[in-house]
Amino acid sequence: MELAVKQPDEPIVMTKTIPSRFQLSENERRILRYIGKYNQAGATCDECEQSLNLVHQTVSSRLTDLRRWGYVAYSGVMRLTRRGRAAHVYITTEV
């Protein structure tokens, strides 16, 4: 698989076909809906985990895929997590 190197706020586009919204997994759709609901403020991985009652590994990997496919992007803002660490805020994109 080839990856194009992009800046952190740009989606990483793979040579593989990007799935339509109808082909996304249930967790990917839930995460996308949650971030879209708060699009102006966006959401961190930690906020998605808490609100959707999902484990970090699930949310983190789904966000990576959603970002790779161009459905979400970094907003350029960082917020603190429950543990006080800085985290990227994700926003939905116009795909």
C-alpha positions in Angstrom: 0.0 0.0 0.0 1.3 3.4 -0.9 0.7 6.4 1.4 1.0 10.0 0.3 2.8 12.2 2.9 0.6 15.2 3.8 0.6 17.9 6.4 -1.1 16.9 9.7 -4.3 18.8 8.9 -4.7 17.3 5.4 -6.3 13.8 4.9 -3.9 11.0 4.0 -5.3 9.6 0.8 -4.5 5.9 0.0 -4.6 4.3 -3.4 -7.4 2.1 -2.1 -11.0 3.1 -2.8 -12.6 5.4 -0.3 -15.8 3.9 1.1 -19.0 5.8 0.8 -20.9 6.8 3.9 -23.2 3.8 3.4 -20.2 1.4 3.5 -18.8 2.7 6.8 -18.9 0.4 9.8 -21.5 1.1 12.6 -18.7 2.6 14.8 -17.4 4.8 12.0 -20.9 6.1 11.4 -21.5 6.7 15.1 -18.2 8.6 15.5 -18.8 10.6 12.3 -22.4 11.6 13.5 -21.0 12.5 17.0 -18.3 14.8 15.6 -20.8 16.3 13.0 -23.2 17.1 15.8 -20.5 19.3 17.4 -18.9 20.4 14.1 -18.2 24.0 15.2 -16.5 22.9 18.4 -15.4 19.5 17.1 -14.5 16.6 19.3 -11.4 14.8 20.6 -10.9 11.1 20.6 -11.3 11.1 24.3 -14.7 12.9 24.1 -15.9 10.4 21.5 -14.8 7.5 23.8 -16.7 8.9 26.7 -19.9 9.9 24.9 -20.2 6.8 22.7 -19.0 4.3 25.4 -16.3 2.9 23.2 -12.7 1.9 24.1 -9.8 4.1 23.0 -8.4 1.5 20.6 -11.7 1.4 18.6 -12.1 5.2 18.5 -8.5 5.9 17.7 -8.3 3.5 14.8 -11.7 4.5 13.4 -10.7 8.2 13.5 -7.4 7.4 11.7 -9.4 5.7 9.0 -12.0 8.5 8.8 -9.2 11.0 8.5 -7.4 9.0 5.9 -10.6 8.8 3.8 -11.2 12.5 4.2 -14.4 12.4 6.3 -12.7 14.2 9.3 -9.7 16.5 9.7 -7.8 18.1 12.5 -9.3 21.5 13.3 -6.0 23.0 14.3 -7.2 23.3 17.9 -6.0 21.2 20.9 -8.1 20.4 24.0 -7.2 18.6 27.2 -8.3 15.1 27.8 -9.6 13.6 31.1 -6.0 12.9 32.0 -4.9 16.5 31.3 -3.1 15.7 28.0 -3.4 17.8 24.9 -5.5 16.1 22.1 -6.4 17.1 18.5 -9.9 18.3 17.9 -11.5 16.6 14.9 -14.1 18.2 12.7 -16.1 16.8 9.8 -15.2 17.7 6.2 -17.3 18.3 3.1 -16.8 14.9 1.4 
